[in-house]
């Protein structure tokens, strides 16, 4: 039986498989990344899709407008409702995650807002696992609640607590996997089963794993969200977000996007399409670098502990080994002070300031390694008790490994720590 929300490849993916008779199997991850969603022959016979830098699309006659409206013809009308290049990227994203459809947004946060808003009304509730991006929490806690939408958080991976939090008003169960920056791994099948038994939509933000390492839709999750700014774009040069799932679930999402205007630009769609073509190659390197760096850090005397799904010491290592292709490029670790206890924030900052290859900055998933101290970068204005509640200690460091040589990253960390 095919997994929930899965579909056979469209004709756009067929060139990767060649001509043949009978059903087409799903091509491999790199073949899909390169060819899925694209037409065999493109305008001007170019091998790459063109950038349609148009805000308006014209009609030959009044009759043509009427035919477009009455027949729901698959063409463009106005840039806020779609762009031909955007459609290519959406088909590619749907194929990569084995979903029926995808909707592209201007940013990952726009995608989160865009997928929740059409599915909730005043009096409804959303239940989150508590290890989540702080801006996602802020949107739900400070803004959705102003419109009468309830927001609950339960301990991450406590499935009994999540199920107990469901009421007749619950409309969404939301999680990341892996979570950021704690890298907890969600049992997607169990998560999906809770939602299915209670008639509640399930959403997983799979930004850190990408469809290369995990496809939650195949486990029965209803919707998958990505901040395409990260690994999917892969070059730290664009902002984008996407939601993938069934057409029924995404139809109201697409309609609301057309009203709110949170669309991406034609040039960004082109950059994202180009970045996606090397997703499998880059993710294999991110996976390898993340594991090599995590193994090194785990043996270093100045490191208190390391969080990385590929390490046997990780609390969800067995689940990650069974369900994921790799652990990704993000490594979270905690610095030990000279007295053997946790380092203070200034000592932690000094180590970060001494690295030479990773750049200091937010985000992750690009070809360049990035490093940050979550206390400073994301939680500086939070009260100490709030940081403790969110699991953000002073000595936490988040390293997003790029695609540099692993030996160089390890050597750089060694000199910074020593």
Secondary structure, 3 states (H helix, E strand, C coil): CCCCCCCCCCHHHHCCCCCCCCCCCCCCHHHHHHHCCCCCCCHHHCCCCCCCCCCECCCCCHHHHHHHHHHCCCCCCECCCCCHHHHHHHHHHHHHHCCCEEEEECCHHHHHHHHHHCCCCCCCEEEEECCCCHHHHHHHHHHHHHHCCEEEEECCCCHHHHHHHCCCCEEEEEEECCCCCCCCCCCHHHHHHHHHHHCCEEEEECCCCHHHHCCHHHHCCCEEEECCCCCCCCCCCCCCEEEEECHHHHHHHHHHHHHHCCCCCHHHHHHHHHHHCCHHHHHHHHHHHHHHHHHHHHCCCCEEEEECCCCCCCCCHHHHHHHCCCCCCEEEEEEECCCCCECCHHHHHHHHHHCCCCEECCCCCCCCCEEECHHHHCCCCCCHHHHHHCCCCCCEEEEECCCCCHHHHHHHHHHHHC
